């Protein structure tokens, strides 16, 4: 248990940041599930709309250091690869 005032404040800050970061990651995972559902359905237009939303969220999450920039870039790249493969199948 923290004894000093600064340590108690740090505990409060950590719990608050943890809550915020978990919420952001959860929203991102939900968005990715929606994207993959659109991919599974074969709907390229809906999938590309979802992809744009995910890219915005990934950039936002990476800029706030909730997620490392390279991790966000890797996820973005892999999702783009899936979207492009769907577009080539339908074309």
C-alpha angles and dihedrals in degrees: 000000000000115000108179122071093241091052091050090050090049090053090052092048093048094052091048093049090045091055092048094046093048091051092051093048091047092052089049093051091049091051091050091051090053090050092050091048089055089048092051089050090053093236104144094179094053091042092053091050090051090047091057090052092048093050090054092049093046091052091048093048092047093049092055092050092242085123129018115258093238092051090053091048091050092051091047091051095049093048091049089052091054092047093049092050089053091050092051091049092053094044 
